[in-house]
Amino acid sequence: MRILVLGASGFVGGALFAQFGARHEVVGTSRRGGSGLVPLDLADADAVRALVADYVDVVIHTAGIVDLAAAQRDPDAAFAINVAPMAALLDAVEDAGAKLVYLSTDNVFDGTRDTYDETALRTPINVYGCTKAAAEHRVLARAGHLVVRLPLVYGRSPRSNKFLARFAAPAVEARTDIVGTPLYLPSLAPLLEQLLDETGVVHLAGPEAVSRYDLLTRVRDRLGASARIVPTDADSGPPDCPRPRRLVLRSVRHPLTGPDIDTALADLIDPASPLSGR
Ligand SMILES: NC(=O)c1ccc[n+]([C@@H]2O[C@H](COP(=O)([O-])OP(=O)(O)OC[C@H]3O[C@@H](n4cnc5c(N)ncnc54)[C@H](OP(=O)(O)O)[C@@H]3O)[C@@H](O)[C@H]2O)c1
């Protein structure tokens, strides 16, 4: 299979690029290119069309503005990168006879329900979630493509260390009142591979519902890092962005989950693990 990974310099895209690259013919992009990646700005519709036409059976789209606070500060930029390029990208993918796999987020929901499966309506409460919901809408308006909603993703990634880098700080703030079903990054590519023939929306998440504080404390402990995990909640200070409190993703379409957190953390610290993204 020929796979194009948009955003292959990123945390999620870097892992998919490496793991799919071991089994398939894969090209990856980032804005600047280099390190084996092709330069591509999503806003350049001609470049998107040329690259997709040149290549591809499946385009996995992981690129864009993912920082919730950054999106909230500059909604125009977030829409320009996360939403505006979608029409040209979908046209290019369809002209090439390919399929788009669009990575989305649990932040398309408001966090007021106990759980969310694929039948739940989108109810975003922050700019990031609105951009992802709008992009999903564009993908799902065409037939034959796939939207994969992910929770918080954790673990080591070959090209972007953003999840683990925080533990180098002396203190890390973590919300006790935000609960989710985090997914271990190295499990994503094998799970995604099993869903590539699907269309519409699928949820992919870990099996455990935990708070951010619990997750970061368990990761810190397993790493043996000295960072202090400082519990915070909605009352701890002015919010940088409205954040849904409870995002427990479930699926009515498949039984797949990532590993439980203890299994994932054993993999994370195992230098011999084939999955750990080293
Ligand atoms: N990380 C999570 O916990 C999480 C959770 C749920 C869903 N997701 C979804 O997973 C996907 C990837 O997230 P991530 O955490 O891996 O993000 P990330 O680390 O911030 O990576 C974003 C990627 O997008 C690229 N990019 C940004 N603006 C671009 C533009 N204008 N043109 C082309 N490329 C551009 C970046 O390339 P440069 O190298 O040029 O900056 C980078 O490769 C996103 O769709 C996100 O919504 C992530």
The ligand as an ORCA input file, in Angstrom:
! r2SCAN-3c Opt
* xyz 0 1
  N      -1.548     14.513     20.468
  C      -2.729     14.119     20.950
  O      -2.857     13.771     22.155
  C      -3.943     14.067     20.047
  C      -5.177     13.733     20.624
  C      -6.300     13.663     19.814
  C      -6.206     13.922     18.446
  N      -4.992     14.257     17.921
  C      -4.930     14.549     16.475
  O      -3.798     13.911     15.925
  C      -3.226     14.735     14.910
  C      -1.748     14.958     15.188
  O      -1.561     15.564     16.459
  P      -0.096     15.781     17.062
  O      -0.261     15.869     18.526
  O       0.822     14.790     16.469
  O       0.279     17.218     16.504
  P       1.737     17.892     16.376
  O       2.765     17.130     17.108
  O       1.536     19.327     16.716
  O       2.060     17.761     14.817
  C       1.380     18.571     13.896
  C       1.957     18.361     12.535
  O       1.264     19.267     11.649
  C       2.212     19.895     10.825
  N       1.688     21.196     10.401
  C       1.275     22.207     11.185
  N       0.835     23.223     10.411
  C       0.977     22.834      9.121
  C       0.707     23.434      7.867
  N       0.204     24.670      7.762
  N       0.992     22.746      6.740
  C       1.501     21.505      6.809
  N       1.789     20.869      7.967
  C       1.521     21.539      9.114
  C       3.452     20.006     11.684
  O       4.556     20.158     10.832
  P       5.806     21.135     11.140
  O       6.929     20.213     11.376
  O       5.995     21.887      9.919
  O       5.432     21.998     12.296
  C       3.444     18.650     12.401
  O       4.015     17.670     11.563
  C      -4.059     16.003     14.885
  O      -5.011     15.878     13.864
  C      -4.758     16.024     16.219
  O      -5.995     16.703     16.149
  C      -3.860     14.343     18.686
*
